[in-house]
Amino acid sequence: MKEFSVFDIIGPRMVGPSSSHTAGAVRIGLIAHRLIGGEHIKSADITLYGSFAETGFGHGTDRAILAGVLGIEPDDPRVRYSVLLAKSEGVDFSVQKSELEMNHPNTAKIVVSSVSGRTFEIVGTSVGGGNIEIVEINGMEVSFTGDYPAIVLFYRDVPGVISKVTSILAENSVNVAFMKVFRSAKRMDACMVIETDAPVPGEDIELIKNSVDGIKEICAV
């Protein structure tokens, strides 16, 4: 018999109307916000697929994702006013529907850029109850839920990178909960997602960035 948590029974803390189309949508947007690392958002282009495209505007999915991109949490009343907030902050944004079939009906793609020129493209799915899965970043297949603090690293697939990164975390008493590695091809671009029991301190992230050869980008989400 499946065991249910309190979260499963009462649902997430959220602004309605839907846990999947609203709360989950906000959380997908928040991942984009965190990848940018606190920089001011210049633009956000949002594409909705499947059920998100069919019923998302009625459920406020477009506003919810935009709210997350702006750094607003699912239970913040400002979710409803994300369009006004984006305009007041000078954020250029667009929302479009796509008829392209995806693996999950509640799927969104976000292309977000900061004022400094950093750009990320993420694809995420809302799997129900406010839960999400990020399945792609910058064209690289990934898989993480956002339930744990995590660092996402993009690097060249060369020997020693994984061991050096995990050694730095161990030396600084950061406990790894889960780790997954993805790559486009041998010795080409790769992505490492490390989920931890507690947020990785900023100084540890800087140490990894500056001391491990081959790291192209490291983000805390």
C-alpha positions as CSV (number, residue, x, y, z in Angstrom):
1,M,0.0,0.0,0.0
2,K,1.3,3.5,-0.9
3,E,2.2,5.7,2.1
4,F,0.9,9.3,1.9
5,S,2.6,12.3,3.4
6,V,0.8,15.3,4.9
7,F,1.8,17.1,1.7
8,D,0.0,14.5,-0.4
9,I,-3.2,14.9,1.7
10,I,-3.5,18.7,2.1
11,G,-1.5,19.8,-1.0
12,P,1.0,22.5,-1.4
13,R,0.9,26.0,0.1
14,M,-0.2,28.0,-3.0
15,V,-2.3,30.6,-4.6
16,G,-5.0,28.8,-6.6
17,P,-6.7,27.6,-8.6
18,S,-4.7,24.5,-9.5
19,S,-1.8,22.7,-7.9
20,S,-0.5,21.4,-11.2
21,H,-1.4,24.3,-13.5
22,T,-0.6,27.1,-11.0
23,A,1.7,26.0,-8.1
24,G,3.7,23.6,-10.2
25,A,4.0,26.2,-12.9
26,V,5.4,28.8,-10.5
27,R,8.0,26.3,-9.3
28,I,9.1,25.7,-12.9
29,G,9.6,29.4,-13.3
30,L,11.5,29.6,-10.0
31,I,14.1,27.2,-11.4
32,A,14.7,29.6,-14.3
33,H,15.0,32.5,-11.8
34,R,17.5,30.6,-9.7
35,L,19.6,29.5,-12.7
36,I,20.1,33.2,-13.4
37,G,21.5,33.5,-9.9
38,G,19.7,36.6,-8.7
39,E,20.6,38.8,-11.7
40,H,17.9,41.2,-12.9
41,I,15.8,39.5,-15.6
42,K,15.8,41.2,-19.0
43,S,13.5,38.9,-20.9
44,A,11.4,35.7,-20.6
45,D,9.9,33.8,-23.4
46,I,7.4,31.1,-22.3
47,T,6.0,28.3,-24.4
48,L,3.2,26.1,-23.2
49,Y,2.5,22.5,-24.4
50,G,-0.2,20.0,-24.1
51,S,-2.7,20.6,-21.3
52,F,-0.8,23.8,-20.3
53,A,-1.5,25.1,-23.8
54,E,-5.1,24.0,-23.9
55,T,-6.3,25.2,-20.4
56,G,-3.3,27.0,-19.0
57,F,-4.6,30.5,-19.7
58,G,-7.8,29.8,-17.8
59,H,-5.8,28.4,-14.8
60,G,-3.4,31.3,-14.9
61,T,-0.4,29.1,-15.9
62,D,1.1,31.8,-18.0
63,R,1.0,34.3,-15.1
64,A,2.2,31.6,-12.7
65,I,5.3,30.7,-14.7
66,L,6.1,34.4,-15.1
67,A,5.7,34.9,-11.4
68,G,8.3,32.2,-10.7
69,V,10.7,33.7,-13.2
70,L,10.4,36.9,-11.2
71,G,11.3,35.0,-8.0
72,I,7.8,34.9,-6.5
73,E,6.9,31.8,-4.5
74,P,3.7,29.7,-5.1
75,D,1.9,31.0,-2.0
76,D,2.6,34.7,-2.6
77,P,-0.5,36.7,-3.5
78,R,1.6,38.6,-6.1
79,V,1.4,35.5,-8.4
80,R,-1.9,36.9,-9.8
81,Y,-0.2,40.2,-10.7
82,S,3.0,38.9,-12.3
83,V,2.2,40.6,-15.6
84,L,2.0,44.0,-14.0
85,L,5.1,43.3,-11.9
86,A,7.1,42.3,-15.0
87,K,6.1,45.4,-16.8
88,S,7.0,47.6,-13.8
89,E,10.4,45.9,-13.6
90,G,11.1,46.4,-17.3
91,V,11.0,42.7,-18.1
92,D,10.2,41.8,-21.7
93,F,8.1,38.7,-21.9
94,S,6.0,36.6,-24.3
95,V,3.8,33.6,-23.9
96,Q,2.8,31.3,-26.7
97,K,1.1,27.9,-27.2
98,S,2.6,25.0,-29.2
99,E,0.9,22.0,-30.6
100,L,4.1,20.0,-30.5
101,E,3.5,16.8,-28.5
102,M,5.7,16.4,-25.4
103,N,6.3,13.4,-23.1
104,H,4.2,15.0,-20.4
105,P,1.0,17.0,-21.0
106,N,1.8,19.8,-18.5
107,T,5.1,21.0,-20.0
108,A,6.6,24.4,-20.4
109,K,9.7,25.8,-22.0
110,I,11.3,29.0,-20.7
111,V,14.0,31.0,-22.3
112,V,15.2,33.5,-19.8
113,S,18.0,36.2,-20.1
114,S,19.6,38.5,-17.6
115,V,20.7,42.1,-18.2
116,S,24.3,40.8,-18.2
117,G,23.6,38.6,-21.2
118,R,23.4,35.2,-19.5
119,T,20.7,33.0,-21.1
120,F,19.1,29.7,-20.0
121,E,16.6,27.5,-21.8
122,I,14.8,25.1,-19.5
123,V,12.0,22.6,-20.1
124,G,9.9,21.5,-17.1
125,T,6.8,19.4,-16.3
126,S,4.2,19.8,-13.6
127,V,3.5,16.3,-12.5
128,G,0.7,17.0,-10.0
129,G,0.2,18.2,-6.5
130,G,2.6,21.1,-7.1
131,N,5.5,18.8,-7.9
132,I,7.7,19.3,-10.9
133,E,10.5,17.7,-12.9
134,I,13.1,19.7,-14.9
135,V,13.9,17.6,-17.9
136,E,16.1,19.8,-20.0
137,I,18.5,22.7,-19.6
138,N,20.1,24.4,-22.6
139,G,19.3,21.4,-24.8
140,M,20.9,18.9,-22.3
141,E,18.7,16.2,-20.9
142,V,18.5,16.4,-17.1
143,S,16.2,15.2,-14.3
144,F,15.6,16.8,-11.0
145,T,12.6,17.9,-9.0
146,G,13.6,21.0,-7.1
147,D,12.6,19.3,-3.8
148,Y,16.2,19.5,-2.6
149,P,18.8,22.2,-2.7
150,A,20.9,21.5,-5.8
151,I,23.8,22.7,-7.8
152,V,23.8,22.3,-11.6
153,L,27.2,22.2,-13.3
154,F,28.0,22.4,-17.0
155,Y,31.4,21.1,-17.9
156,R,33.7,19.4,-20.4
157,D,33.4,15.6,-20.1
158,V,37.0,14.9,-19.1
159,P,38.3,12.5,-16.4
160,G,38.5,13.8,-12.8
161,V,35.8,16.5,-12.8
162,I,33.2,14.5,-10.9
163,S,35.7,13.3,-8.3
164,K,37.1,16.8,-7.7
165,V,33.7,18.4,-7.3
166,T,32.5,15.7,-4.9
167,S,35.8,15.9,-2.9
168,I,35.3,19.6,-2.4
169,L,31.8,19.1,-1.1
170,A,32.9,16.3,1.2
171,E,35.8,18.4,2.6
172,N,33.4,21.2,3.4
173,S,30.8,18.8,5.1
174,V,28.2,19.1,2.3
175,N,26.2,15.9,2.3
176,V,25.1,14.7,-1.2
177,A,21.5,13.3,-1.3
178,F,21.4,12.5,-5.0
179,M,23.7,13.0,-8.0
180,K,23.1,12.5,-11.7
181,V,25.4,13.0,-14.6
182,F,24.3,13.6,-18.2
183,R,26.3,14.2,-21.4
184,S,25.8,14.8,-25.1
185,A,28.6,12.5,-26.2
186,K,31.9,11.2,-24.9
187,R,34.4,14.0,-24.1
188,M,31.8,16.6,-25.1
189,D,29.5,18.8,-23.1
190,A,28.2,17.3,-19.9
191,C,25.9,18.3,-17.0
192,M,26.0,17.2,-13.4
193,V,23.1,17.7,-11.0
194,I,24.0,17.3,-7.3
195,E,21.1,17.5,-4.8
196,T,22.2,18.1,-1.2
197,D,20.6,18.0,2.2
198,A,21.3,21.7,2.8
199,P,22.1,24.6,0.4
200,V,25.7,24.6,-0.8
201,P,27.5,27.7,0.6
202,G,28.4,30.4,-1.9
203,E,32.1,30.1,-1.1
204,D,32.1,26.4,-1.9
205,I,30.4,27.1,-5.2
206,E,33.1,29.7,-6.0
207,L,35.8,27.2,-5.0
208,I,34.5,24.6,-7.4
209,K,34.2,27.2,-10.2
210,N,37.7,28.5,-9.7
211,S,39.6,25.3,-8.9
212,V,38.1,22.6,-11.1
213,D,39.3,22.7,-14.7
214,G,36.6,22.2,-17.4
215,I,33.7,23.9,-15.4
216,K,31.8,26.2,-17.8
217,E,28.9,27.2,-15.6
218,I,27.7,26.4,-12.0
219,C,24.3,27.4,-10.7
220,A,22.6,26.9,-7.3
221,V,18.9,26.0,-7.6
